[in-house]
Amino acid sequence: MGRVLKRVLVALVIVGAIVGAGTFYYGKLKFEAPGPVAEDGGSETVVLLPSGMSVKAIARKLEEAGVVRDARFFEIAVRIQRADGRMKAGEYAFPSGASMADVSRILQMGKSIQHKLTVAEGLTTAQILKLVAEDEVLVGEITEQPAEGTLLPETYLFVRSTTRDEIIERMRAAQQKLIDEHWDKRADNLPFDSIEDAIILASIVEKETALPEERPRIAAAFVNRLRKRMRLQSDPTIIYGLTQGEPLGRGIRRSELDRLTPYNTYLIDGLPPTPICNPGIESLLAVFNPPQTSELYFVANGEGGHVFASSHAQHMRNVEKWRRIERERKNRQ
């Protein structure tokens, strides 16, 4: 009798092992099998998983979104793997047909969708704050009011739930980091001593040209003028004094050239009191280390750039060429 019982127990163990192995294999196949295809034939399904959701709630939301077929099975499999504590909240794009194993890996890696905000060089702080306020993904009200010229134009990546104040602080920190890395490497004998003055000059360089390759030469021309105590005579500074950086939409009038404002560099000595925009990396670096030139003047060349001169006589010849180009354009119109 004992021998028979022993054989029965052995048989039960074998059967149990076979059933267990079969169940494990079936579960593994199901966990790694292709999942549902995205609705409407899309390539992915986007799901937002707020912070604080339980594994059960995550599984249910994934099933409702059509990412997994069986929420209960997904929850159990994740718990068996002890992956439940490693899944991160966020906004995810799950590829069409992703298996439950793929979904679990994506959640554990925390690969949230990256949104972006592109801030162009030369925008004023007010214009940047307007961009931030109008972004539909960022959340929260703007309570930060940074000063003009203290933000670094760049493309910023962020995840959903990032606040508007957080993205503004990143812009400010990015400029500070750039300055910390390059200020001590600046050229010797620059005609200014403070970072604030360097940013003011960089903002003027930024507004004078849209061509990155011209910024070092323009920076050098302005540095040379400051060294000689010549007025900068920069049109963008006049416009800032009139509109606070909004487009003027027309040419500058003679009366505006003659109007004294703190930003009219045709009438004031040295730099204006504040930056006139937020300068980009190239303009800042151009001011920190301008090339050695003798150039003091520049004027539009009619092709989107400028022509430079070291003497006033040469500059006036260049100005006459530009005026001739303008007259010819008006005549064609």
C-alpha positions as CSV (number, residue, x, y, z in Angstrom):
1,M,0.0,0.0,0.0
2,G,2.8,2.4,0.9
3,R,4.5,1.5,-2.4
4,V,1.4,2.4,-4.4
5,L,0.9,5.7,-2.5
6,K,4.5,6.6,-3.2
7,R,4.0,5.9,-6.9
8,V,0.8,8.0,-6.9
9,L,2.6,10.9,-5.2
10,V,5.4,10.8,-7.7
11,A,2.9,10.7,-10.6
12,L,1.1,13.7,-9.1
13,V,4.4,15.6,-8.8
14,I,5.2,14.8,-12.4
15,V,1.8,15.9,-13.6
16,G,2.0,19.0,-11.5
17,A,5.4,19.9,-13.0
18,I,4.1,19.3,-16.5
19,V,1.0,21.4,-15.9
20,G,3.1,24.1,-14.2
21,A,5.6,24.1,-17.1
22,G,2.8,24.2,-19.6
23,T,1.1,27.1,-17.7
24,F,4.4,29.0,-17.5
25,Y,5.1,28.4,-21.2
26,Y,1.5,29.4,-22.2
27,G,1.8,32.6,-20.0
28,K,5.2,33.4,-21.6
29,L,3.8,33.0,-25.1
30,K,0.8,35.2,-24.2
31,F,2.9,37.9,-22.5
32,E,5.3,38.1,-25.6
33,A,2.6,37.7,-28.3
34,P,1.8,40.7,-30.5
35,G,-0.8,42.9,-29.0
36,P,-3.7,44.9,-30.5
37,V,-3.1,47.1,-33.5
38,A,-3.6,50.8,-33.1
39,E,-7.0,52.2,-33.9
40,D,-7.6,53.7,-37.4
41,G,-4.5,52.0,-38.7
42,G,-2.2,54.3,-36.8
43,S,1.4,53.4,-35.9
44,E,1.0,54.0,-32.2
45,T,-1.4,54.6,-29.3
46,V,-0.8,57.5,-26.9
47,V,-1.8,56.9,-23.2
48,L,-1.3,59.3,-20.3
49,L,-0.6,57.6,-17.0
50,P,-0.8,60.1,-14.1
51,S,1.4,59.8,-11.1
52,G,0.1,57.6,-8.3
53,M,-1.8,55.1,-10.3
54,S,-1.7,51.5,-9.0
55,V,-0.7,48.6,-11.3
56,K,-4.3,47.5,-11.4
57,A,-5.4,50.9,-12.6
58,I,-2.6,51.1,-15.1
59,A,-3.5,47.7,-16.5
60,R,-7.2,48.7,-16.8
61,K,-6.3,52.0,-18.5
62,L,-4.1,50.2,-21.0
63,E,-6.9,47.7,-21.8
64,E,-9.4,50.6,-22.3
65,A,-7.0,52.3,-24.6
66,G,-6.5,49.1,-26.7
67,V,-2.9,48.6,-25.8
68,V,-3.3,45.3,-24.1
69,R,-6.1,42.7,-24.5
70,D,-6.3,41.4,-20.9
71,A,-5.7,43.8,-18.0
72,R,-5.9,41.1,-15.4
73,F,-3.3,38.9,-17.1
74,F,-1.0,42.0,-17.6
75,E,-1.3,42.9,-13.9
76,I,-0.5,39.4,-12.7
77,A,2.5,39.0,-15.1
78,V,4.0,42.3,-14.1
79,R,3.6,41.5,-10.4
80,I,5.2,38.0,-11.0
81,Q,8.2,39.8,-12.6
82,R,8.3,42.2,-9.7
83,A,8.2,45.0,-12.2
84,D,5.2,46.8,-10.7
85,G,7.4,49.0,-8.5
86,R,9.6,50.0,-11.5
87,M,6.9,51.3,-13.8
88,K,6.9,55.1,-14.2
89,A,4.1,57.6,-14.7
90,G,4.1,59.7,-17.9
91,E,2.7,60.0,-21.4
92,Y,3.6,57.1,-23.6
93,A,3.3,56.2,-27.3
94,F,3.0,52.4,-27.5
95,P,3.8,51.0,-31.0
96,S,0.9,49.3,-32.8
97,G,1.0,45.6,-32.1
98,A,3.3,45.9,-29.1
99,S,3.3,42.8,-26.9
100,M,2.6,43.0,-23.2
101,A,6.3,42.4,-22.6
102,D,7.1,45.4,-24.8
103,V,4.6,47.5,-22.9
104,S,6.1,46.5,-19.6
105,R,9.6,47.4,-20.8
106,I,8.5,50.8,-22.1
107,L,6.8,51.6,-18.7
108,Q,9.9,50.5,-16.7
109,M,12.2,52.6,-18.9
110,G,10.0,55.6,-18.4
111,K,10.2,56.6,-22.1
112,S,7.6,59.4,-21.9
113,I,6.8,61.4,-25.0
114,Q,9.0,64.4,-25.4
115,H,7.3,67.6,-26.5
116,K,9.3,70.6,-27.6
117,L,9.2,74.3,-27.5
118,T,11.4,76.2,-29.9
119,V,12.5,79.7,-28.9
120,A,14.1,81.7,-31.7
121,E,17.1,83.9,-31.2
122,G,16.3,87.5,-30.9
123,L,12.9,87.3,-29.2
124,T,12.2,89.6,-26.3
125,T,11.3,88.2,-22.9
126,A,7.7,89.3,-23.4
127,Q,7.5,87.4,-26.7
128,I,9.0,84.3,-25.1
129,L,6.6,84.4,-22.2
130,K,3.7,84.6,-24.8
131,L,5.0,81.5,-26.5
132,V,5.2,79.7,-23.2
133,A,1.7,80.8,-22.2
134,E,0.2,79.6,-25.5
135,D,1.8,76.2,-25.4
136,E,-1.1,73.7,-25.0
137,V,1.0,70.9,-23.3
138,L,2.7,73.0,-20.5
139,V,0.6,73.4,-17.4
140,G,0.2,76.1,-14.7
141,E,0.3,79.9,-14.7
142,I,3.4,81.9,-15.3
143,T,4.6,83.5,-12.1
144,E,8.2,84.0,-13.3
145,Q,8.9,87.5,-14.7
146,P,12.5,87.2,-15.9
147,A,14.4,90.4,-17.0
148,E,15.1,91.2,-20.6
149,G,18.0,89.2,-22.0
150,T,18.2,86.6,-19.2
151,L,16.8,83.6,-21.2
152,L,18.7,81.4,-23.7
153,P,16.9,80.8,-27.0
154,E,17.0,77.1,-27.8
155,T,14.7,74.1,-28.5
156,Y,13.6,72.7,-25.1
157,L,12.3,69.2,-24.7
158,F,9.8,68.4,-22.0
159,V,7.2,65.9,-20.9
160,R,3.6,66.5,-20.3
161,S,2.8,68.0,-16.8
162,T,5.9,70.2,-17.0
163,T,4.9,73.6,-15.7
164,R,5.4,76.9,-17.5
165,D,7.5,78.2,-14.6
166,E,9.8,75.1,-14.9
167,I,10.5,75.7,-18.6
168,I,11.2,79.4,-18.0
169,E,13.6,78.4,-15.2
170,R,15.3,76.0,-17.6
171,M,15.9,78.8,-20.1
172,R,17.4,81.0,-17.4
173,A,19.6,78.2,-16.1
174,A,20.8,77.4,-19.6
175,Q,22.0,80.9,-20.2
176,Q,23.7,81.0,-16.8
177,K,25.4,77.7,-17.6
178,L,26.7,79.0,-20.9
179,I,28.0,82.2,-19.3
180,D,29.7,80.2,-16.5
181,E,31.5,78.0,-19.1
182,H,32.7,80.9,-21.3
183,W,32.9,84.1,-19.4
184,D,36.3,83.4,-17.9
185,K,37.6,82.5,-21.3
186,R,36.7,85.9,-22.8
187,A,39.2,87.9,-24.8
188,D,41.4,90.4,-23.0
189,N,40.8,94.1,-23.0
190,L,37.2,94.1,-23.9
191,P,35.5,97.5,-23.5
192,F,33.2,96.3,-20.8
193,D,33.7,94.6,-17.5
194,S,30.3,93.1,-16.6
195,I,28.4,90.1,-17.8
196,E,25.3,92.4,-18.0
197,D,27.1,94.7,-20.5
198,A,28.2,91.7,-22.5
199,I,24.6,90.4,-22.8
200,I,23.4,93.9,-23.8
201,L,25.9,94.0,-26.6
202,A,25.2,90.4,-27.7
203,S,21.5,91.3,-27.9
204,I,22.3,94.2,-30.3
205,V,24.5,91.8,-32.4
206,E,21.6,89.4,-32.5
207,K,19.2,91.9,-33.9
208,E,21.6,93.3,-36.5
209,T,21.9,90.1,-38.6
210,A,20.1,86.9,-39.3
211,L,23.3,85.3,-40.6
212,P,25.3,83.4,-37.9
213,E,28.5,83.8,-39.9
214,E,28.2,87.6,-39.7
215,R,27.8,87.8,-35.9
216,P,31.6,87.7,-35.1
217,R,32.3,90.6,-37.5
218,I,29.4,92.7,-36.2
219,A,30.5,92.0,-32.6
220,A,34.0,93.1,-33.6
221,A,32.8,96.3,-35.2
222,F,30.8,97.3,-32.2
223,V,33.7,96.4,-29.8
224,N,36.0,98.6,-32.0
225,R,33.5,101.5,-31.8
226,L,33.2,101.2,-28.0
227,R,37.0,101.2,-27.7
228,K,37.2,104.4,-29.7
229,R,34.2,105.9,-27.8
230,M,32.2,106.0,-30.9
231,R,28.4,105.8,-30.7
232,L,27.0,102.4,-31.7
233,Q,24.4,103.9,-34.1
234,S,22.3,100.7,-34.1
235,D,18.8,100.9,-35.7
236,P,17.5,97.9,-33.6
237,T,18.1,99.8,-30.4
238,I,16.0,102.7,-31.6
239,I,13.2,100.3,-32.5
240,Y,13.3,98.8,-29.0
241,G,13.0,102.2,-27.5
242,L,9.9,102.8,-29.6
243,T,8.1,99.4,-29.5
244,Q,9.9,97.4,-26.7
245,G,11.0,95.0,-29.4
246,E,7.8,94.5,-31.4
247,P,8.3,94.8,-35.2
248,L,8.1,98.4,-36.3
249,G,6.6,97.4,-39.6
250,R,8.2,100.3,-41.5
251,G,11.4,102.3,-41.8
252,I,12.7,104.5,-39.0
253,R,11.6,108.1,-39.4
254,R,14.0,111.0,-39.2
255,S,12.1,112.3,-36.2
256,E,12.6,109.0,-34.4
257,L,16.4,109.1,-35.2
258,D,16.4,112.5,-33.5
259,R,14.3,111.5,-30.6
260,L,16.3,111.0,-27.4
261,T,15.5,107.8,-25.6
262,P,17.7,105.6,-23.4
263,Y,17.9,103.2,-26.3
264,N,18.8,105.7,-29.1
265,T,22.4,104.7,-29.7
266,Y,22.7,107.5,-32.3
267,L,22.4,110.0,-29.5
268,I,23.6,108.2,-26.3
269,D,27.2,107.2,-25.6
270,G,28.0,103.5,-24.9
271,L,25.4,100.8,-24.4
272,P,21.7,101.2,-23.7
273,P,20.4,100.4,-20.2
274,T,19.2,96.8,-20.9
275,P,19.4,94.1,-23.5
276,I,17.0,94.6,-26.4
277,C,16.2,90.9,-26.8
278,N,17.4,87.5,-25.7
279,P,20.6,86.7,-27.6
280,G,21.5,83.2,-28.8
281,I,24.6,81.2,-28.2
282,E,26.5,82.5,-31.3
283,S,25.9,86.1,-30.5
284,L,27.1,85.7,-26.9
285,L,30.2,83.8,-27.9
286,A,30.9,86.4,-30.6
287,V,30.9,89.2,-28.0
288,F,33.0,87.2,-25.5
289,N,35.7,86.6,-28.2
290,P,35.3,88.9,-31.2
291,P,37.8,88.6,-34.0
292,Q,40.6,91.1,-34.3
293,T,39.5,93.5,-37.1
294,S,39.8,97.2,-37.9
295,E,36.1,97.4,-39.1
296,L,33.9,100.1,-37.6
297,Y,31.0,100.2,-40.0
298,F,28.6,97.9,-41.8
299,V,25.5,98.4,-44.0
300,A,23.1,96.1,-45.8
301,N,24.4,94.6,-49.1
302,G,21.0,93.9,-50.7
303,E,21.5,90.1,-50.5
304,G,20.5,89.5,-46.9
305,G,23.9,90.3,-45.4
306,H,26.2,93.3,-44.8
307,V,29.2,94.8,-46.3
308,F,31.9,96.1,-43.8
309,A,34.3,99.0,-43.8
310,S,37.1,100.3,-41.7
311,S,36.9,103.9,-42.8
312,H,34.1,106.4,-43.0
313,A,34.8,107.2,-46.6
314,Q,34.5,103.5,-47.6
315,H,31.4,103.2,-45.5
316,M,29.7,106.1,-47.3
317,R,30.5,104.5,-50.7
318,N,28.8,101.3,-49.4
319,V,25.9,103.3,-48.1
320,E,25.4,104.8,-51.6
321,K,25.4,101.4,-53.2
322,W,22.7,100.3,-50.7
323,R,20.6,103.4,-51.4
324,R,20.9,102.7,-55.2
325,I,19.7,99.1,-54.6
326,E,16.8,100.5,-52.6
327,R,15.9,103.0,-55.4
328,E,16.0,100.3,-58.0
329,R,13.8,98.0,-55.9
330,K,11.2,100.8,-55.5
331,N,11.2,101.5,-59.2
332,R,10.6,97.9,-60.0
333,Q,7.7,97.8,-57.6
